[in-house]
Every structure is written in C-alpha cells, then in structure tokens.
Amino acid sequence: MPSLAIPIDGERLEALVGYIVRGLMFHHWGVALGSDCSVEAYSLTQRGEQTFNRHLAKNAVQRALGNIGQGALLYRGVQAVDNPNISMWEVSLFGGFKTRGDDQRVASTKFGVMTGPLAVIERAARIAASGLTIPIPS
C-alpha cells in the first residue's frame, strides 16, 4: 500500500484535538470549560486504546458519537455522572491516519482526551503513568 511520511509536531496536533473536544463538549452538552479545567490529549497506543475503551463503556450521564466529513473526524465521548466538566473522548482524524513517535515500532491512529478540573486530571495522569486503572465514577 502506498504511503507518505511527513513530519508533524505531535504536541501541537494533540493540542488541536484538545480544542476540538472543547468544541464538541459545548456542541453536544452545552459545557464551556473554564480556566479551572484542563484538557489533556494523548496519542493512544494499543494499550491506551484498551484503557479508554473500558472507560468509555462505563456508566455516563451523557454520550456523544459523531462522524464528520465521512471519516475526517470520528469521535465518541462520555460525560461523568457527578461533574459535567469531567469527560473522556476517543478521536480519530482523517480515517485514522497513523502517527509514530521516536519509537518507530509504536504507531497510533487515535487520540484519547480527558477533561475535568485540574486536580482531577493531574490525579488521573499520575495514575495512568503508574500503569494502574483510572477510577472514573460509574
């Protein structure tokens, strides 16, 4: 299969996905995240996809699912039951184009995004870095 490799600033791409999720939260749920909230976007490895899939399947007060531009933007998101600012999203751009980091053996086709109060996101990031399961209220 023909392919083309171009250099992309991964951090800027993740930031863009975070801004997209901010817009999706407002569009679907009317939630405008304030300055006390954080949006953390990650390029998901296969293991990261599994973790996000588990959390996206949990109980949620609201869900969002979309396909914009015939696969240009695919997303699904869940909103926590106890705080409208807490959400988790899985996002794919342009049919799930593949990105690679420094380790060329590890590829990513999806982004995971967590939103919520700064303290909650910082705690979730610490737990995720330790390899434990992120506790999301069900």
C-alpha positions in Angstrom: 0.0 0.0 0.0 1.5 3.4 -0.9 2.2 5.7 2.0 3.6 9.1 2.6 5.5 10.2 5.7 5.5 13.9 6.7 6.9 15.4 9.9 4.2 16.6 12.3 4.6 18.4 15.6 2.8 15.8 17.8 2.3 18.2 20.8 0.6 20.7 18.5 -1.6 18.0 17.0 -2.6 16.8 20.4 -3.4 20.4 21.4 -5.6 20.8 18.3 -7.5 17.6 19.2 -8.0 19.1 22.7 -9.5 22.2 21.2 -11.8 20.1 19.0 -13.0 18.3 22.1 -13.7 21.6 23.9 -15.9 22.5 20.9 -17.6 19.1 20.9 -18.4 19.4 24.6 -20.1 22.7 24.0 -21.9 21.5 20.9 -23.3 18.3 22.4 -23.7 19.2 26.1 -23.6 22.9 26.4 -20.5 22.7 28.6 -17.9 25.5 28.3 -14.8 24.5 30.2 -13.5 27.3 32.4 -9.9 28.2 33.4 -10.1 25.9 36.4 -10.4 22.9 34.0 -7.8 21.1 32.0 -8.0 19.2 28.6 -5.3 16.5 28.2 -5.0 14.9 24.8 -2.8 11.8 24.2 -1.8 9.8 21.1 -3.1 6.4 22.1 -1.1 3.3 21.8 -2.9 -0.1 21.5 -2.8 -0.4 25.3 -4.1 3.2 25.7 -7.0 2.4 23.3 -7.9 -0.6 25.5 -7.9 1.6 28.7 -10.0 4.3 27.0 -12.4 1.7 25.6 -13.0 0.3 29.2 -13.8 3.8 30.5 -15.9 4.8 27.5 -18.1 1.7 28.2 -18.8 2.7 31.8 -21.9 4.5 33.0 -22.3 8.1 31.9 -24.8 10.9 32.2 -24.5 11.7 28.5 -22.7 10.2 25.5 -21.7 11.7 22.1 -20.9 9.9 18.9 -20.1 11.5 15.6 -18.7 11.2 12.1 -18.0 14.5 10.4 -16.8 14.7 6.8 -17.1 10.9 6.0 -14.4 10.0 8.5 -12.4 13.2 8.6 -13.4 13.5 12.3 -14.7 10.4 14.2 -15.3 10.7 17.9 -17.1 9.3 20.9 -17.2 10.8 24.3 -18.8 10.2 27.7 -19.6 12.7 30.4 -19.2 11.8 34.1 -22.3 11.4 36.2 -21.1 13.6 39.0 -19.4 16.6 37.3 -20.3 17.9 33.8 -16.7 19.0 33.2 -15.3 15.5 33.5 -15.3 13.6 30.3 -13.3 11.1 28.2 -13.1 11.1 24.4 -11.7 9.0 21.7 -10.9 10.9 18.5 -9.7 9.8 15.1 -8.7 12.2 12.3 -8.8 11.6 8.5 -9.8 7.9 8.6 -7.3 7.1 11.4 -4.1 8.2 9.8 -1.1 6.6 11.5 1.4 8.6 13.6 4.6 7.4 15.1 6.8 8.8 17.8 10.5 8.3 18.5 10.0 4.6 18.7 9.0 3.8 15.1 7.6 0.4 16.1 4.8 2.1 18.1 2.0 3.6 16.0 -1.1 5.5 16.9 -4.3 6.0 14.9 -6.5 7.5 17.7 -6.3 10.2 20.3 -7.6 10.0 23.9 -8.8 13.1 25.6 -9.6 13.7 29.3 -11.3 16.8 30.6 -12.0 18.0 34.1 -11.0 20.1 37.0 -7.2 20.5 37.2 -6.9 18.4 40.4 -8.8 15.5 38.8 -6.8 15.5 35.6 -3.5 15.7 37.5 -4.5 12.7 39.6 -5.7 10.7 36.6 -2.4 11.5 34.8 -0.4 10.3 37.8 -2.4 7.1 38.0 -2.1 6.5 34.2 1.7 7.0 34.4 1.9 4.3 37.1 0.1 1.8 34.9 -2.9 1.5 37.2 -6.6 1.8 36.1 -8.0 5.3 36.2 -11.0 5.3 38.6 -14.0 7.0 36.9 -17.2 7.3 38.8 -19.9 5.0 37.4 
